Amino acid sequence: MSGQRTTTRYGTWCLGYLIYRVIYNVFFHPLAKIQGPIAWSATRLPFIYSLLRGTLIHDVEKLHRKYGPVIRIAPDEVTFAQAEAYPDIFLSQKDSKAFLKDHVWWETQPGLPDTILSAINPEKHAHIRRLLAPGFTTRALRDQEPILHQYVNLLVDRLRDCCRGTEAAQIDLVPWLNFTTFDIIGDLGFGDSFNCLQDSRYHPWTALLFSTVKAATWVASARYYPLVESILLKCIPSSLMKTQTDHYQRIADKVDRRLNFEVERPDVLSHVIKKLEEEPLPIGEINSTFMILTTAGSETTATLLTGIMNYLVNCPDKLNILVNEIRHKFGRQGDITLDALRDLPYLNAVINEERWLSEVRSDPTSPFSKDRDEAVQPFSLGPRSCLGQNLAMAELRLIIAKLLWTFDFEPVTELPPNTD
């Protein structure tokens, strides 16, 4: 009986505490005056549910439409849909009020080293960034250009194979664009392509990248409740957690092989090796950082390319303008170079527009209904802005130019695009 009383007393105490926290969060919390849905303001659970479903970005966008540009989406979290918020949040501040990265999202799991993304300490982040920066300069990109051409030419060859023996073919570009960006980042990162284009299929390892991102959302969800974090982590499917370990180990193996190369080549890691003589970095942090770069430098670019091609084929007048610009500029495919592509005004306009273009732009109630270039910063701002901007833009220009120079595209009308 005493055990039952203790359990009942403990349960009553927990229930009372939860009721207290809900009342406090809704009415007395410092953020209580900021508008937003009551359920999201009262507890973190709606946020976590949306996160795990993979609909958070869409749900938050809907909430902004309903409540305005500044809303509360959790007891201790506010989101802004205002371009003016970018400098305050991301740029360096002269005083001590600079925003640090959220440890829930970015702090590495126990036993895993920091990365350029997870380093919450600004000095630690700056150290890792200094080591990587030489591999992403304009000069480095000039040396890396032959590698980019190698894989983009292979993409064109593979698509030609798909069209062989017929005047036209229905091709899903999405996997092919992913194959290309995965192969490029593999070669530039470790001197070791994933051979996705060569084999015309995803490397078994690339599936780990997508699973690793999914696992990270589960880990972050558990961290929101530190008192029971260890228990919640045990509820995460073991297969998901294993993908993170496998992903890291495969990266470590690739980095180790690249460090033992005797032939110098113009990849990113070669620049890191040179800088390590001046600024040492533990091998674990090198491995973890290149694990991040593999994901950030592949799927993101392929997604943007998919969006660009989608909008172009569904806007034939714009597509024709771009095709004419590219084919008028280059008499042969071999004439296409990164330097020449920088001077194509319509190509660059298309890429810059796609960075923030979406269907919501046609909605007059959307903040994207007007030309507000500053409203979206895909490469972020400030000291943590994306190091790979030059590489990403080079890939976008080169892939689009060679595809449109070689092929005529039109949409498959019976298969409407999924813009989600």
HELIX and SHEET records of a PDB file:
HELIX    1   1 SER A    2  ILE A   23  1                                  22    
HELIX    2   2 TYR A   24  PHE A   28  3                                   5    
HELIX    3   3 ILE A   38  ALA A   42  1                                   5    
HELIX    4   4 LEU A   45  ARG A   53  1                                   9    
HELIX    5   5 LEU A   56  TYR A   67  1                                  12    
HELIX    6   6 ALA A   85  PHE A   90  1                                   6    
HELIX    7   7 HIS A  103  TRP A  106  1                                   4    
HELIX    8   8 PRO A  122  LEU A  132  1                                  11    
HELIX    9   9 ALA A  133  PHE A  136  5                                   4    
HELIX   10  10 THR A  138  CYS A  163  1                                  26    
HELIX   11  11 LEU A  173  PHE A  190  1                                  18    
HELIX   12  12 CYS A  196  ASP A  199  1                                   4    
HELIX   13  13 THR A  206  ARG A  223  1                                  18    
HELIX   14  14 PRO A  226  VAL A  228  5                                   3    
HELIX   15  15 GLU A  229  CYS A  235  1                                   7    
HELIX   16  16 SER A  238  LEU A  259  1                                  22    
HELIX   17  17 VAL A  268  LEU A  276  1                                   9    
HELIX   18  18 ILE A  283  ALA A  296  1                                  14    
HELIX   19  19 GLU A  299  VAL A  313  1                                  15    
HELIX   20  20 PRO A  316  LYS A  329  1                                  14    
HELIX   21  21 GLN A  333  ASP A  335  5                                   3    
HELIX   22  22 LEU A  338  LEU A  341  1                                   4    
HELIX   23  23 PRO A  345  GLU A  354  1                                  10    
HELIX   24  24 GLU A  359  SER A  362  5                                   4    
HELIX   25  25 ASP A  373  ALA A  375  5                                   3    
HELIX   26  26 GLY A  382  ARG A  384  5                                   3    
HELIX   27  27 GLN A  389  THR A  406  1                                  18    
SHEET    1   A 2 VAL A  70  ALA A  74  0                                        
SHEET    2   A 2 GLU A  77  PHE A  80 -1                                        
END                                                                             
